[in-house]
Amino acid sequence: MANLSFLIFLALENCDLFSQFPARTYKLQNLRHLNVEHNQGLTGYMPELNRSILMSLRLGYTRIFVNLRSIAKLDLLQELDAPACNFSEGLVPASLGNLRQVTYLDISANKFGGPIPDSLANLTQLTHLLLQENQFTGPIPTWLGNLD
């Protein structure tokens, strides 16, 4: 799969895939949309993605090891659909607020704790924010009422 240098869109959702997902796939130079969600037997890790042009990343309900700090470097990302993922953090990193183009953010069912980071207020393009089924503590952020 890593030789498909012109591939723009890859959808493998709900295919009963198992084993390790090839890490090189994330670095395909033209890949903009990747959907591997609902493959609970799919494992592996997502490498550091510094210069990716990914616009849509759907990883939910897999066992792929994901580092949100790496995802936060994806300047062009518009959609992050990652419920019930294998995140390496226990807290939502503040750097997730750097995803200024994101319109859809689903990090539900990940057992995140601590407060909902105020940096998410920077995501002014959001139309969908799904945070349910986590273990957040503290008050509901006041900025949630300011998202237009």
C-alpha positions as CSV (number, residue, x, y, z in Angstrom):
1,M,0.0,0.0,0.0
2,A,2.9,2.4,0.7
3,N,3.7,2.4,-3.1
4,L,0.4,4.1,-4.0
5,S,1.9,7.6,-4.2
6,F,-1.1,9.1,-6.0
7,L,-3.7,7.8,-3.5
8,I,-5.8,10.6,-2.1
9,F,-8.7,8.8,-0.4
10,L,-8.4,5.5,1.5
11,A,-11.6,4.0,3.1
12,L,-11.3,0.6,4.9
13,E,-14.1,1.2,7.4
14,N,-15.8,-1.8,9.0
15,C,-13.8,-4.5,7.0
16,D,-13.0,-6.8,9.9
17,L,-9.3,-6.0,9.4
18,F,-6.8,-7.4,11.9
19,S,-3.1,-7.3,12.4
20,Q,-0.8,-4.3,12.2
21,F,-1.7,-1.4,10.0
22,P,1.3,-0.3,7.9
23,A,2.8,2.8,9.5
24,R,4.1,4.0,6.1
25,T,0.5,4.4,4.9
26,Y,0.1,7.5,7.0
27,K,3.0,9.2,5.1
28,L,1.7,8.7,1.6
29,Q,2.5,12.1,0.1
30,N,-1.0,12.7,-1.5
31,L,-3.2,11.0,1.1
32,R,-5.9,13.5,2.3
33,H,-8.6,11.2,3.7
34,L,-7.9,8.0,5.8
35,N,-10.7,6.0,7.3
36,V,-9.9,2.7,9.1
37,E,-12.5,2.9,11.8
38,H,-14.6,0.0,13.1
39,N,-11.8,-2.5,12.7
40,Q,-11.3,-3.6,16.3
41,G,-8.6,-6.1,15.4
42,L,-6.4,-3.5,13.7
43,T,-3.3,-2.6,15.7
44,G,-0.1,-0.7,15.1
45,Y,1.1,2.8,15.8
46,M,0.7,6.2,14.1
47,P,4.2,7.7,13.5
48,E,5.0,11.4,13.9
49,L,3.2,13.3,11.1
50,N,5.0,16.6,10.7
51,R,4.2,17.6,7.2
52,S,1.1,15.6,6.3
53,I,-1.6,17.0,4.1
54,L,-4.3,14.8,5.8
55,M,-7.6,16.6,6.0
56,S,-9.7,13.7,7.4
57,L,-8.6,11.1,9.8
58,R,-11.0,8.4,11.1
59,L,-9.5,5.9,13.5
60,G,-12.3,5.1,15.9
61,Y,-12.8,1.7,17.3
62,T,-9.4,0.4,16.4
63,R,-6.4,-0.6,18.6
64,I,-4.0,1.7,16.7
65,F,-1.7,3.5,19.2
66,V,-2.2,7.2,18.6
67,N,-0.3,10.2,19.9
68,L,-2.6,13.3,20.0
69,R,0.3,15.6,20.1
70,S,1.4,14.3,16.7
71,I,-2.1,14.7,15.3
72,A,-2.1,18.3,16.6
73,K,0.6,19.1,14.1
74,L,-1.7,18.4,11.2
75,D,-2.3,22.0,10.0
76,L,-4.8,21.0,7.3
77,L,-6.9,18.6,9.3
78,Q,-10.6,19.3,9.2
79,E,-12.0,16.1,10.6
80,L,-10.7,14.0,13.5
81,D,-13.0,11.1,14.2
82,A,-11.3,9.1,17.0
83,P,-13.8,7.6,19.5
84,A,-12.6,4.6,21.6
85,C,-9.0,4.9,20.4
86,N,-5.8,3.8,22.0
87,F,-4.4,7.2,22.9
88,S,-1.1,7.5,24.7
89,E,-2.3,10.4,26.9
90,G,-4.6,10.4,29.9
91,L,-5.4,14.1,29.4
92,V,-6.4,15.9,26.2
93,P,-3.3,17.8,25.3
94,A,-3.6,21.6,25.0
95,S,-1.8,21.3,21.6
96,L,-5.1,19.9,20.2
97,G,-6.2,23.6,20.1
98,N,-3.7,24.1,17.2
99,L,-6.0,22.3,14.8
100,R,-7.5,25.6,13.5
101,Q,-9.2,24.0,10.5
102,V,-11.0,21.3,12.4
103,T,-14.8,21.3,11.9
104,Y,-15.5,17.8,13.3
105,L,-13.8,16.6,16.5
106,D,-14.8,13.3,18.1
107,I,-12.6,12.1,20.9
108,S,-15.4,10.4,22.9
109,A,-15.1,7.2,24.9
110,N,-11.4,7.5,25.5
111,K,-11.2,7.7,29.3
112,F,-9.6,11.1,29.2
113,G,-9.4,12.8,32.6
114,G,-8.8,16.2,34.0
115,P,-10.4,19.4,32.7
116,I,-11.5,20.0,29.2
117,P,-8.6,22.1,27.9
118,D,-9.3,25.8,27.3
119,S,-7.2,25.6,24.2
120,L,-10.1,23.9,22.4
121,A,-11.7,27.4,22.4
122,N,-9.2,28.1,19.5
123,L,-11.1,25.7,17.3
124,T,-13.4,28.3,15.9
125,Q,-14.4,26.3,12.8
126,L,-16.0,23.5,14.9
127,T,-19.5,22.3,13.9
128,H,-19.3,19.0,15.9
129,L,-17.6,18.5,19.2
130,L,-18.0,15.0,20.8
131,L,-16.5,14.5,24.2
132,Q,-18.9,12.1,25.9
133,E,-17.9,9.0,27.7
134,N,-14.7,10.4,29.1
135,Q,-13.8,11.1,32.7
136,F,-13.4,14.9,32.6
137,T,-13.4,16.8,35.9
138,G,-14.1,20.4,36.8
139,P,-16.6,22.9,35.5
140,I,-18.0,23.0,32.0
141,P,-15.8,25.6,30.3
142,T,-17.5,28.9,29.7
143,W,-16.0,29.1,26.2
144,L,-18.3,26.3,25.1
145,G,-21.1,28.9,25.0
146,N,-19.1,31.1,22.6
147,L,-18.6,28.6,19.8
148,D,-20.6,29.9,16.9
